[in-house]
Amino acid sequence: MLQKKKTEVYASGQNISMSAHKARRVIDQIRGRSYLTTLFLLKFMPYRACSRIFKLVWSAAANARHLLGSKNENLFISQAQVNEGTSLKRFKLRARGCSYPIKRPTCHITIVMKDRSLNNSEKKVKVVLDADNFLSDADDFVQKDFMRWLKKPITKPKNKYIIWTDIIRNDRNLYRNGGAWDKK
């Protein structure tokens, strides 16, 4: 059994006390950037979410140095995602014995880092078609492609198009009920 060389590490923060929308605003800026550029951006951005995300990026880089033995210059953020967490429900007291609810949102942030030097070791396969085998390969492809359309779909297809008979039936019912001229 072949074992793939691990090329990515991640760090996740659970139940961080801020809304997912505010965290996504920062995450969208750092996705796909190198590690050092990300630290520089997070240090000088004026958002509250930056400090929490800075700690997660720092932790993911420490995981990469420990597990993969990689250098900071080779690291980049391959994936960064923010999911909504549970909302803490609180009540604020108001006048005359009333209160109103306050929801304090939380979010889960996951950051995945890859090492560029380890990614380059993957081999790329070049496919060459020769004329003798091309026709047999094409016939197999055509048969498989047509067989795919003959099978039943797993999910029910959505009605994307309106059928002309449906329009005619609806028009007949509309005038039969007096629907068009019923209201003044």
Backbone hydrogen bonds, N-H to C=O, Kabsch-Sander energy under -0.5 kcal/mol:
donor,donor_aa,acceptor,acceptor_aa,energy
4,K,2,L,-0.5
9,V,113,M,-2.3
11,A,111,I,-2.2
13,G,109,I,-3.1
16,I,107,C,-2.8
18,M,16,I,-2.2
23,A,19,S,-1.5
24,R,20,A,-2.3
25,R,21,H,-1.3
26,V,22,K,-0.7
26,V,23,A,-0.6
27,I,23,A,-2.4
28,D,24,R,-2.5
29,Q,26,V,-0.9
30,I,26,V,-1.0
30,I,27,I,-0.6
31,R,27,I,-1.3
32,G,77,I,-1.3
33,R,30,I,-1.8
35,Y,75,L,-2.1
38,T,34,S,-2.1
39,L,35,Y,-2.2
40,F,36,L,-1.9
41,L,37,T,-2.5
42,L,38,T,-2.7
43,K,39,L,-1.8
44,F,40,F,-1.2
45,M,41,L,-1.0
50,C,47,Y,-0.8
51,S,48,R,-0.7
52,R,48,R,-0.6
53,I,49,A,-2.2
54,F,50,C,-2.7
55,K,51,S,-1.7
56,L,52,R,-1.7
57,V,53,I,-2.6
58,W,54,F,-2.4
59,S,55,K,-2.2
60,A,56,L,-2.5
61,A,57,V,-2.2
62,A,58,W,-2.0
63,N,59,S,-2.2
64,A,60,A,-2.0
65,R,61,A,-2.4
66,H,62,A,-2.1
67,L,63,N,-3.1
68,L,64,A,-1.7
69,G,64,A,-1.0
70,S,64,A,-1.2
74,N,71,K,-0.9
75,L,71,K,-0.5
75,L,72,N,-0.8
76,F,114,K,-1.9
77,I,33,R,-2.7
78,S,76,F,-0.8
78,S,112,V,-1.8
79,Q,112,V,-1.6
81,Q,110,T,-2.5
83,N,108,H,-2.9
85,G,106,T,-2.9
88,L,104,R,-2.7
90,R,88,L,-0.6
90,R,102,I,-3.1
92,K,100,Y,-2.6
94,R,98,C,-3.5
97,G,94,R,-0.7
98,C,95,A,-1.4
100,Y,92,K,-2.0
102,I,90,R,-3.5
104,R,88,L,-3.2
104,R,102,I,-0.6
107,C,16,I,-1.9
108,H,83,N,-3.0
109,I,13,G,-2.3
110,T,81,Q,-2.5
111,I,11,A,-2.8
112,V,79,Q,-3.2
113,M,9,V,-3.1
114,K,76,F,-2.6
115,D,7,T,-1.4
116,R,74,N,-2.9
116,R,114,K,-0.6
119,N,115,D,-1.4
120,N,116,R,-1.4
121,S,118,L,-0.8
122,E,119,N,-1.3
127,V,125,V,-0.5
128,V,126,K,-0.5
130,D,128,V,-0.5
134,F,130,D,-1.0
135,L,131,A,-0.7
137,D,133,N,-2.3
138,A,134,F,-2.6
139,D,135,L,-2.4
140,D,136,S,-2.0
141,F,137,D,-2.1
142,V,138,A,-2.6
143,Q,139,D,-2.5
144,K,140,D,-2.4
145,D,141,F,-2.6
146,F,142,V,-2.5
147,M,143,Q,-2.1
148,R,144,K,-1.6
149,W,145,D,-1.0
150,L,146,F,-1.1
151,K,147,M,-1.2
160,K,158,K,-1.3
163,I,161,Y,-0.5
166,D,163,I,-0.7
167,I,163,I,-1.3
168,I,164,W,-1.9
169,R,165,T,-2.5
170,N,166,D,-2.2
171,D,167,I,-2.1
172,R,168,I,-2.2
173,N,169,R,-2.2
174,L,170,N,-1.9
175,Y,171,D,-1.9
176,R,172,R,-2.1
177,N,173,N,-1.8
179,G,174,L,-2.2
180,A,174,L,-0.6
182,D,178,G,-0.9
